[in-house]
Amino acid sequence: MLDYKLERDNSISSEGRITGKSKGDLFGLDVSVGLNEMNFSDISFKPIASLRYSHLSVDDYTENGGLDLQVSYENTETLSSEIGLHAQLNNLSPGAWQITPSFKHLNSFST
């Protein structure tokens, strides 16, 4: 959870005093699952999947003074899913470097 607040209080000689306020919240949830490694000869595979949800809420921003700026925001919700496969070579000597390939596919839906 993330909360933030924006406050502006400026004085410009040609415009006078300008003030403005806004605030917002961001909430997110992430759930991931995976199976234990499946071994085939010298290669191990590990399937993975995750689901992410986030909600962003931002209050409208209105300035008093100056140009009387007004900015409207809409709440945003996002749902993302990810599936993937992680592969690893087995039977390497201790301390040896290795390249571990993985494949992931991401879908995202916003409202």
C-alpha positions in Angstrom: 0.0 0.0 0.0 1.3 3.4 -1.0 -0.2 6.7 0.1 1.0 10.0 -1.2 0.0 13.7 -0.8 0.8 16.6 -3.1 0.6 20.2 -1.9 1.7 23.3 -3.8 2.1 26.7 -2.3 3.9 29.2 -4.5 3.9 33.0 -5.0 4.5 34.5 -8.4 4.8 38.2 -8.7 2.5 38.5 -11.7 0.0 35.9 -10.6 -0.1 36.2 -6.8 -0.3 33.2 -4.5 -1.0 29.7 -6.0 -2.1 26.8 -3.9 -3.2 23.3 -4.9 -3.7 19.8 -3.3 -4.2 16.2 -4.3 -3.7 12.8 -2.8 -3.7 9.2 -3.9 -3.4 5.6 -3.0 -1.8 2.6 -4.7 -2.7 -1.0 -3.6 -1.2 -4.1 -5.0 -1.4 -7.9 -4.5 0.9 -10.5 -6.1 0.5 -14.3 -5.9 3.0 -16.7 -7.4 3.1 -20.5 -7.6 5.6 -22.9 -9.0 6.2 -26.7 -9.0 9.2 -28.4 -7.7 11.8 -28.9 -10.4 11.1 -31.8 -12.8 14.4 -33.5 -13.8 15.0 -35.0 -17.2 18.5 -36.4 -17.6 20.8 -33.4 -17.1 18.2 -30.6 -17.4 15.7 -29.5 -14.7 12.5 -27.6 -15.5 10.4 -25.5 -13.2 7.0 -24.2 -14.3 5.9 -20.9 -12.7 2.7 -18.8 -12.7 1.7 -15.5 -11.1 -1.2 -13.2 -10.8 -1.0 -9.5 -10.0 -3.7 -7.0 -9.1 -3.2 -3.3 -8.5 -5.6 -0.4 -7.8 -4.6 3.3 -8.2 -6.8 6.0 -6.9 -5.8 9.7 -7.4 -8.0 12.6 -6.3 -8.5 15.5 -8.7 -6.0 18.3 -8.5 -7.3 21.9 -8.3 -5.2 25.1 -8.0 -6.5 28.3 -6.5 -4.9 31.4 -8.1 -2.8 31.7 -11.2 -4.6 29.9 -14.0 -6.9 28.0 -11.7 -5.6 24.7 -13.1 -7.9 21.7 -12.7 -6.7 18.1 -13.5 -9.1 15.1 -13.3 -7.9 11.6 -12.7 -9.7 8.3 -13.0 -9.2 5.3 -10.8 -7.3 2.5 -12.5 -7.3 -1.2 -11.9 -4.9 -3.7 -13.5 -4.9 -7.5 -13.5 -1.8 -9.2 -14.9 -1.1 -12.9 -15.3 2.2 -14.5 -16.1 3.2 -18.1 -16.9 6.7 -19.3 -17.6 9.2 -22.1 -17.6 12.6 -22.0 -16.0 15.3 -24.5 -17.3 18.6 -25.4 -15.6 21.5 -27.7 -16.4 22.3 -30.2 -13.7 25.6 -31.9 -12.8 27.8 -28.9 -13.1 31.0 -28.7 -11.0 30.7 -26.7 -7.8 31.2 -23.0 -8.3 30.8 -23.2 -12.1 29.0 -20.4 -13.9 25.9 -21.3 -15.9 23.4 -19.6 -18.1 19.8 -20.3 -16.9 17.2 -19.7 -19.7 13.6 -19.0 -18.9 10.5 -18.2 -20.9 7.7 -16.0 -19.6 4.4 -14.8 -21.2 2.6 -11.8 -19.6 -1.0 -10.8 -20.1 -2.3 -7.5 -18.7 -5.8 -6.2 -18.4 -6.7 -2.6 -17.3 -10.0 -1.0 -16.5 
